[in-house]
Amino acid sequence: MPDAVRPDALVIAPATRDDWATVVEWADAEGWNPGEGDTATFFTQDPDGFFLGKLHGEPATAVSVVNYGPDYAFLGFYLVRPDLRGAGLGLATWRAGLEHAGARVVGLDGVPAQQANYRRSGFELAYRTARFEGEPDLPPPDATVRALSPGDLTGLHAYDTRCVPADRPRFLDSWLGDPRHQTVVRILDGRLTGYGTIRPARHSLRVGPLFADTPADARQLLCALAAIADGPLAIDVPLHNTPAVHLAEEAALKPAFETARMYTGPVRPHHTARIFGTTTLELG
């Protein structure tokens, strides 16, 4: 192995938001279609959870391990610059990131081809997700769907908590508050039965989350988001949720690639049947 790419020459340190601009470009080159402005919200949740490896002063590797409270963290952005792959630099960065999680259970969404490597680090498969994308073909929503209003926030926070493995008020406030994001809710008989957010990304709009009580709720929400999009969109759909897959297919979206949701241990119970679209593959 050339001395120039030896793992012991890699210097891994917490990344700044400015540093992360390089990592976002790497993610875009991988076809991940990063959201515009995602970095600000991601760093809001855990600014110490982003790590950059430099080789002779130049960015070489990256990983994020973002902590949600005392029990749960999520790993993303595990990347090695293409010209440096195969030299062991990624593993050193991976280990540095996982140290940040401490004793927390860690989740990730990784490509299936890496499952064996993740399993060696203690991750086990929970379910698979596919990104569906394209020009949606759906009718307008009915009158039960409207834009998020400030009066909805308390109920929406409570709803979100039931759909994910950890409370995430800091992340959610930033996600919903970004002026580039548009969120819709469905209200039936005065009760919130689901919500969805759409945001601009490099190559299309991205939907996430799309959480709903029933397939009918999810359909009306996706109709509203498709109307907002007025163009191509992408949504990451858990494949074990058959109605969610059918909804994406009904909308004329096509699967582009798969990921595998994996955890290092048990996570708290949550309503996976309400997940018609994950929030983001990068932070869960």
N, C-alpha and C positions, 0 to 999 in steps of 0.2 A: 504493500500500500504506500503510495507516495506520501512523504511527510506533510505535504500541503493539505491533505485531506484526512489526516489522522484524527480520530474522535477526541483525543486528549488536547488537540489544538482548538477545539470548539469552546467558545466562551458563551455561556447561557445566562441571560439576565432578564429581569422583568422588562416588558416592552412598553413604550409610550404609545399614545394614540397616533403620533406622527410616524413612529416605527411601523405601526400596523398597516399603514397605507401600502407598504411593499407586500405584506402578506395577503392583503385583499387582491392585489394584482396577481399573485400566484394562484389564489383561489379562482379567480376569473379564468386564468389560463387552463385550469383543470375542468372548466365547464360547470362550475358550481353556481354561476349567476348570482354573485353577491348583491345584496340589497344596498341601494344608495342610502348612505347615512347610518347603516347598521352599526358601524364601529362606535359611534357615540353612545347608543343604547347599550351595547354589549359592555362597554367600559363602565357605564353607570352601575351595572349590577355588581361587578367585582373588578375594580381597576388593577388589582394586584394579580389577576389570574391569567395574564397574557405573557408569553415567554418567547424570546427571540434568541436563536443561536447564531453567533457570528464567527466566521472563519477568517482570520487575518483581517478583521475589521469589517468584513462584508457580510450582509445577511445571508444565512445558509439554511436555517431550519426554523420552524415555529410550532407552537401548540398553545391552545388555551385550555385552562381548567378552571371554570367559573363556579364559585361556591354559592349555593342557595341555602342559607341558614346553616345549622350545625350538623345536618345529617345527609345532605345531598349535594353533589357537584356534577357538572357536565363538561365533557371533554370534546373539543372541536379544533378545527384548523390545524390538524396534524399534517405538516407539510415539510418536505425537503426539496430544496431547489433541484430541478431535474438533473443538472450536470453533476450533482454531488451525491446522487442516490447510490446505495449499495456499499457505502463506506462506513456504516454504523453510526452516522451522525444523528439519525432520527431517533434511535433508541435512547441515546443520552438525553435528548430533548424531552422525549416521552417521560422518562423517569423524573426529570426535574419538574415537569408539569404536575405529575401525580403527587409529588411531595406536597404541593400546595393544597391538595384536597385533604390531607391528613387521614383521619379514620372515616371520612364520609364515604357513603356508597357513591360510585361514579357511574354515570351513563354516557353513552356515545351513540352516534349514528355513523357507522362506517361501511365502506364498500364490502360486499360479501367476500371478495377475494382475500381480504385481510382478517377474516374471522378467526382463522387458526392462530394468527399472531396475537390478536386481542385475547383469545382464550388463554394463551400462555401467560398473559398478564392478569388473569383472574376474571375476565369478562365472560358472561354467558348470554346467549341469544334470548331475547324476549319476543321480538317479532320483526318482520320485514316491512319496509316502506318503499314505495315507488314514487318517483316524481312524474306527475302527469302534466303535460303542457300542450299549448296550442291556442288557436282562436276558439273561444267558447261559443257554443251555439245553444243558448237558453232563452226562454221568454223573460219578460220583465217580472219582478217580484210582485207579490200581492201587498196589500196595505198594512200587513202586520210587521213589515220590515221597515226600519227607518235608521237614520244616522244616529250614532251614539251621542247622548247628551250628558252634561255634567251630573244630572240626577240619576243616571244609570250606573255610575261608577262603583258605588258600594255593592250593589247587587252583582255587577260584573266581576269584581274582585272575588266575591264569594263563589261565583260560578266557576271562575278560572281555577281556584284552589281545589275544586272537586275533580278537575280534569288533568291535573299534573302532579308529579310526585313531590312537589315542594311548594310552599308559599313563595310568591315572587312579586310582592307589591312594588318594590323599587324598579325592577325590570318593567313591570306592566305599566306603571305610570309613565315611564319614559317611552315605551313602545306605543302606547295609545296617544301620548301627547305630541309625538313628532308630527309636525304639520304636513309632512309628505305622506303620512299614513292616513288611510280612511277606514273607519270601523263602522259596521252596521250591527244592529241588534234585532232580534225578533221578539215581540211582545204579544203574548196570547193571554187574554183574561187578566191583564195587569201583571203577568209574570214573565220574566226573561227566560226564554227557552233556547237561547243560543246566541253566539256572536261570531263575527268574522272580521279580519283585517286584511287589507290589501296595501301593498307598498311598491314603489318603483325599484327595479333592479337593473342590472347592466343590460340585459337582453330581453326582458319582458317585465310585466308586473308579477309579483309573487303574493299568493294568498297564504296567510298563516297568522294566528291560528284560525281554524274553522271548527268550532266546538258547538255541538247541538244535541238536544235531547233525543230527537228522532230523525230519521231520514227526511221526513217532510220538512222539518225545521231547517235542516242542513241545505236542502234543495232551494228553499226560498232565500236563504242567506247567500248561497252561491249565485243565484240569479241576480241578486242585488250587486254583488261584487263584480260579476261579469259585465253588468251594465255600466259600472264605474270604469272598468278596464278599457272598454272600447278598443280592444286589441288583444294580443296574445298574453296569456298568463300561465303561471306554473303553480302547482300545489303538491305538497308531499303527503301522500295518502298511505296510512297503515293498511297493509294488505290483508290483515286478519279481519278488518272491518269491511265485510262484503258489501253492505249498502253504500259505503263510501267509495269503493271501487266502481260500483255500478253508477253512482252519481257522476264521477269523473268521466266515465265512458259515455253517459248520456249527454254530457256537456261537450262531447266530441274531442276530449283531450286524449293524448296518446302517451303511453309510458315511455320515459326517456332513459332512466337508470334506476337502480335499486340501491338501498342502503339497509343495514341491519342495526336495529336498536338492541343494544347490549348493556348489561349492568354488572357491576362487581358484587352485587348482593341484592337482597330483597329491598324493594322500595315501598313506600306507604301505599295503601290501596287508593286507587283513583279510577274514574269512570272512563276506561279506555274505549268503550263503545260510543262515547260522545266525541271522540277525536276523529273528525272527518278530514282534517288537515293539520299537520303538526305546525307549531309556531315557526321554528327555524331549525334546520339540521345542525347549525353551528352551536346553539345554546339550548336545544331541547324544546 
